[in-house]
Amino acid sequence: MTSAGTVDAPMEPNSLSKAETAYRWIRKCIADQTFEPGHKLVLAQIALELDTSVVPVREAIRRLEADGLVTFERNVGARVAMVDQSSYTQSMEAVAILEGAATAQALEFLGEHDLAEADEINERMRDLLTDFDPTEFTRLNHEFHAALFRRCPNERLHSLVAVEWDRLAHLRNSTFSFVPERARGSVDEHARIVALIRARASAEEIERVVRNHRSTTLASYQEAQAKTTETPASTGNIDREEDKS
């Protein structure tokens, strides 16, 4: 993901107001994923980037909120909104079921080298917890699960997991951006899954644990979204966020 600091400030006609210029620039950054879903929009930083005050930036963020591109949460501030949340929920539910089944079917074909690879990936994820990078964490998360289900002999089931991963390709980057506190629990659950496989747990137990692992991540996200919905944005809230920037 490109940082905001590397994006050129817009060259707009002089007739555009500063608020309109800020609105167009932020919207472009959201569209090209310079600002990915879950990205925190800090008013002071954006104002500095655009060489303006926070007042037009705040007005632009209000407009983007009305467009559904930005959400506001008390004590957190403005963030880029998730895209198509219902589709995300359905795909995560499908992944939980399909990946659990695919991992269970792969059990008898997994060797120690597969488990060692999964362990190594999970340790890299654990290392990221001290300097959290949600995009890299999610990439490694994909690699971890792929290491455990890729030997599933049911090609149709394997392809269905891949299809749902493709559908999440845009949305998945936002999960740990919205709920970074979920990352540590996810890494611990990964370790438990590998330990259960090494201990030759039944296919039924592995399927259940993998499914619950995915479902817990979804539940964490839904809980965070519910809090956002329960705390509607207001002019006063955004004004107070300016003081925190």
Disulfide bonds with the S-S distance in Angstrom:
none
